[in-house]
Amino acid sequence: MEFDELKALSPLDGRYANKVGSLRDILSEYGLIRYRVMVEIRWLQCLAEHPEISDLTPIDSKTAKAMNRIIDDFTVKDAEHIKSIEQKTNHDVKAVEYFIREITSQEGQTDALSEFIHFGCTSEDINNLAYGLMLRSTRDEVLLPTMEELGNQLQKMACEYADIPMLSRTHGQTASPTTLGKEIANVRLRLQRAKEQLISVAIRGKFNGAVGNFNAHIAAYPDVDWPEISRDFIESLGLEVNTHTTQIEPHDWMAEYSHALIRYNTILIDLCRDLWGYIGLGFFKLNLKPSEVGSSTMPHKVNPIDFENAEGNLGIANALLDHMALKLPISRWQRDLSDSTVQRNFGTAAGHCLVSLNSIQKGLGKVQADKSVISADIEDAWEVLAEPIQTVMRRYAITGSYEKLKDLTRGEKVTKTLLHEFINELEIPESDKNRLLKMTPESYLGLASQLAKDLPTS
């Protein structure tokens, strides 16, 4: 069926389709089917290689190659064939089983091999491992590399702008100066920590039958160490074992994964809003393209649309991820299916994350610090020097240091002359007095420049 992107219900399949292509083979229904096939075949191969499963002989090399070829070269046509089988079975995982049976029968394998496909499994054994593999690939192959690119971009900007003095604003009011690079460094380090938390989420799996007790396995082979076989199989896929479950793996790790992404995204929202504000103040100029239009009616405008786009998409992603984190760990008794349709939306959540990351990278590539505007904002903000003056006064135990500066500066137009007259009257050592007299709003930076340059690399 031909698909027109203009008729897409989701912008991820329409307007943003070219931005999320790296996720399609992983988190689409095709991806889910592909990973199910992988799990089913690897489980059959695991059983065939185990000496205690005496009724199953090793898979011959021809059939093994055919199975591995299906895993390695799985196509949309293969997925469509499985979907056609599902039309008859009305069961998606059973359709995968029948698909693999077709492969083994085509290779002339015995009925004994076919009967060991999906042996001892409940559908959730296949699905939970498939989703584990899908979300691991999403994190490791798509999100983390893009996060790394963004982090490097911010790291470069932090160093480039490390020495540009900038007036801070706490509660929207003028506050002690910083540097533009230091403020970017703050975000860079926050994102690095959030990324590490996402990396640290252990992706877990279960493979223990209908209610988590190996009931059917023990009925067939009571003397086999099924927990050990299960552990070896799960770990062979690169996942961590959850030994105690009901029919489903309880999805606690999925909640951790979702929350880790939410925390990362929330930092990005903070960044987008700050950059939006700094562009509004003129601290950043946006590179112009002659063909682009900022406003349909105001020709002068160049809007910070990339950061606005990112903020909106991050909000959608976080809303979905929050629902997943709160819903997926909850299941009625040993199993209900309300998690199934929710899990299918991981692609949507990850898609909005990816669109946002790309928009921020694009936006950062357009901005350029306007030193003249930043300097004009800070150079006359002499009131910020009330802090260092009263702090030096405190050092020398001058009574009422804070109150004296409050009376001098609050609600008044603070000038260089006003402060210098006050400093000259202070009974402090001449060296400190001279140091205060030489201080300007642009030089009162503490260690901001150094901190921006000393930002740890990932």
N, C-alpha and C positions, 0 to 999 in steps of 0.2 A: 504494500500500500504506500503510495507516494505521500510524503509528509511535507506540508508547507509551514515553515517556521513562523510565518505571520499568523497562523491559526493556533499556535501553541498556547496552552492554558498557563503554563509556567514560563516566565522569562528565561529560565535556565535552558529551556528547549527552544526558545525563540531569540529574543534580543541578545542574550548572553551566551548563546549556544557555542560560539567560537572560543569562549573563555574557559569552558569547563570540559573540554574534550579529553583531558588527561584523566578524568574521573569516570568516563563512560564505560570503559572496559572493566572497571572495578566495581562500581556501585549501582550499575543498571541491573535490570532483571537478567539480561545476558550474563553479566558478571556473577550474579547469584547462582544461576544455573551452572556456569562454568566451574565455580568453586565447589558446588555440590557434586558435580561429576568427579572432580579431583579427589574429594574426600571419599566418595564411594569406591573409586578404583584403588586408591591407596590402602583402604581398609581391606579390600579383597586381596591385594598383594601381600599385605601384612599377615593375613590369616594363612595364605598359601605358603608363606616362608616359615611359618611357625611349626616346629616338629611335633608339638603335642596335638595339633589339629590333624589327627591321623587320617581322617576321611577325605582330606583335600590334598591332592597331589600338587606339586609345584607347577606353576603356569609355564607352558612352553614358551620358547623365545619369540615365536611368531606372534602369539597372542599378547605377550608382554609388550612387544614393540607396538602393536596396534593400540593397546591401552595407553601407553605412554605418548603415542602420537596424538591420540584424542585429547589428552591433557595439554600437551605442548602446542597443538595446532587447532584448538577448539575454535569453531567458527560460528558465525551467526546462523548459518544454515543448520548446524548441529543443534543449536538452541531452538530454532524454529521447529525442528523435528521433535524435540522433546516436548515443546508446547503442543504439537499436534497429538502426541500420545496423551498429554494431560487432558485434552478434550474428551478422551474416552475414559480415562481413570478418574477424572475430577480430583486428582491428588498430585501436587507438583513434585514431591519427592519420589513417590512411587513411579512417576513417569521417568525419572532419572534411572531408577533401577531397571525398568524395562528397556530403556535405551542401551544400557550397558549389557544387558542380556542379549540384545540383538548383535552387539559387537562380538561377544564371545561365541555366539552360535555361528556367526559368519566365518569365524576362524576355526570352526569344527570342534570346539571344545565340548566336553561332556556336560550332561545335565547337572552333574554333581557340582561343577564349578558355578553354574548359573544359580544354583540353590544357595550358594554361600555369598552371593551378592546381597548386601544389606543384612548380613547375618547378625542376629541379636540386636539389631538397631531399632530405635524409634526415630521418627523423622527429625526430632530435635537433636539427636546425636549428629546428624548430617548438617542440619541448619546452623547449630551453634558454632561448629567448627568453620563452616563456610563464612559466617559473618565475622568470626574472629580473623580469618585470613583476609577478608575484604577490608576490614577496618585497619588491620596492620598495614596492608598495602597502601591504603588511603593516607595513613599517617606518614609512613616511611618513604613512600615513593612520590607523593604529591604535595601534601601539606608541609612537611618539614623542609624539603628543599626550597619551597616558596617562602617559608618563614625565614630560612637562612638568608635568602637573597634580600629580603626586606631588612633583616638585621644588619647585614653588611652595608646596605644603603644608608641606614641610620648611623652606623658607626663612622662611615666616611663623612657624613654631614656633621656629626659631633666634633670630629677633629677639625674639619674645615672651618667651623664657626666657633671653635673653642675660645677664641680671644675677642669675640664681638660682645662688648658690654651691652646689657639689656636690662631695662627696668622691670622688676618683678611686679606682679599685682596679686596681692592676697586679699580676699574678700572684694576684689575689684578695685582696690585702692593701691596707690603707689607703695612699694615695699622695697626692702633691701635689694640692691642690684644682683644680677647673676650674669651669665653669658648665654647667648643663644645656643652655643654648642653644649653647655652643661644641661640645659633643659631637654635637648634631644638625647643626650647621654642617659638622663634619668629614665626615659621611656625605653631606650635600647636595653638597659639592664633589666627593667621590669619584664620586657618581652622575653629576654633570654631565660629568666627564671621560670616564667610561665611555660615556655617551650620545653624546658627540662622536665617540668612536672608532667607534661603530656607524654614525653618520651618514657618517663618512669612508670606509666600506667601498664601494669602487667595484663596482657591479653590472655584470658583463661578459657579453657574448654572442658567439656565433659563428654564421656563416651561410655556410658554405663547402663544403657537400656531404658526401658519404659518408665520406671519410677526411680531410677538411680541406684538399683541394688543388684544389677547383673542377674536378675531372676532367670531370664531365658538362657543366658550363657551357662549358668550353673546347671540348669535342667539338661542341657545338651552335653556339656563336658564338665562334670562336677569336680574333677581333679585338676583342672587347669587354673593357673593363677591369673584370672581375668583382670583384676586391678592392675597387675604389672604389665600385661599386654596393652591395656588401655593407656596406661601412663606412657609406655614406650611409643605408642602410636601418636598420641597427642604431642609429645615432645618432638617426635620426628617431623611434625609440621611446624615446629618453632613456636608452639603455644605452651602456656603453663597449665598444669593440671588442676582442676577443681574436683576433689575426691568425693565430696559430700553434696549431693544435689537431689532434687526431685526429678520429674521428667525433664525439666529444663535447667540449663545452667542459669543461675539466678540473675544474671546480667548486672551484678554489682559493678563489675569492671567497666561495663558500658556506661554506667552512671558516672564513674570516675573519669572516663574518657571524655564524656560530654561536658562535665563540669570543668575539666582542664581546658577544653576548647573555649568554654564560656569565659573563663578567667582571661585567657589570651585575648579573646575578642573584645572583652570589656576594656582592656588596656588600649586596644586599637581605637575604640570609640572615644576614649579620653584623648588620644593623640589627634584624631580627626577633628574633634571639637576645638582643641587648642590651636591647631594649624588654621582652621577656619577663622578663628578669632584673630590670629596674628596676620593673616592675609587681609582681614577687614581693617586692621590697624595700619596696614601698609608695610609691616615688617618684612613681608615676603612679596615679591612681584611674581606674577604668573607669566611665563613665556607665551607670547602671542602667536597664533596662526592666522594669517590673513583671511582664510576662508571660514573660520569659526565665528559663531554668533553667541554672545553672552546673554543677551536679552532680546526677546522678540520686539520690544518697543523702545528700549534704552540703548542706543548704539555704543555708548561708552563702556558698557559693563563687560568685565571678564570674570566669570563666576568660578568659585572653587568647587566645581561640580564633582570632581573625582573623590574628594573627601566627603561630600554630601552623599554621593552614591554608596561609598564604602560604609558610612554610618548606617544608612538605611538597610543595606544588605546584612550587616553585622547584627542588627536588631532582629531581623527575620531568622537568621541562623541561631541566635541565642534563644529566641522563643521556642524554636523546634528542639534545640538541644536541652533546654530546661524541661520541656515536657518529657523527653526521652529519659532524662536523668531521674525524674520523679515517678514516671510510669513503669519503666521496664523492670525495675527490681521487684515489682509487686505482681504476684500471680495467685489466683484463687486455688487453694489446696495444692494438689500436685501439678496442676497444669490448667491454664486457659489460653486461648489463642489471641487475646487482645494485644499481645506484644507483637504479633506477626506483622500487622499492617503498619505499626509504628516503626519497626526496624526497617521497613522498606523505604522509609523517608530519610535514612541517613545520607543518601545521595543528594537530597535536596538541601539538607543542612550543610553538608560539606561543600556543595556547589556554591551556596551563598558565601561561605567562608572564603572560597577560592576567588570568587568575583571581587570580594572586598579587598583581599590581599593584592590582587592585580591592580585594582583602582588606586589603592594607596601608593603602590610603587609608581604607577603612572603619574599620580599627583605630585609625588616627591620629585619626580623627574622634571616637572614643570616649574617648581618654585626656585626662586633665587633671592637670597637675603638682600634687602635694601639698607645698606649700612647708614645712609644719610637719614632715613626716616627713624631707624632705631636710635641713632645718636641724638637726633633732635628730641626724641621722647625722653631721653634720660639726662641730657646735659643740664637742664634747668631744674632738675628734681632735687634741689639741695636739702629738702626736708628729710631725705633718707639718711643724711649724715647725723641726724639727731641720735640714732642708735649707737654708732661708734663713739660719739662724744660722751654720751652718758655712761657708756661702758668703761671708758678710760677714767672718767670721774669716779666710778665705783671702785676701780682698782686702787685709787688713792683715798678711798673712804671719805669722799666729799658728801656730806649729809644732803639727802633729798635730791640726789643726782637725777633720777628719773623725773621727779616732779618739776624740777627746774627746767628741764628740756621740754616737758609737756607744756608748761606755761609759756615757754618761748615760741613753740612751733604749732601747737594745735589750733586749727582755725585761722592761722595767719599765713600770709605769703612769705615763705622762707626764702631768703636770698643768701648769696655768698657773703655779702657784707654783714648781714645780721649774724650769721654764724661765726664769722671771723672776729667780730667785736666781742661775742660771748666767749670764744676760745681765748682771746688775749687777756681776759679778766680772770681766767682760771689759775688757781694756785697749784700747778702741776709742774713737773720738770720741763725745762725748755725743749729737750729732745722730743718729748711726747707732744708738747704744744706745737712745735714745728711740723711734726708728722701729721697732726690733725689739720694744720693750716694748708698743707700741701695736698690733702686728700680732696678728691672731687667725686661726684656721683659715679663717674665712669671708671674711677680707679678703685672704688670701694667694692671689691669683688671677692675678697677672701681667697679661697682656693678653687674658685669656679673653673678657671681655665685649666688648671692642673687636673682637676677631677674629670673634666671632659676628655682630656688627652690620655689620662690613665685608665680609661674605660677598659675593663677586661674583655678580651676577645673570646668568642665562643669556642 
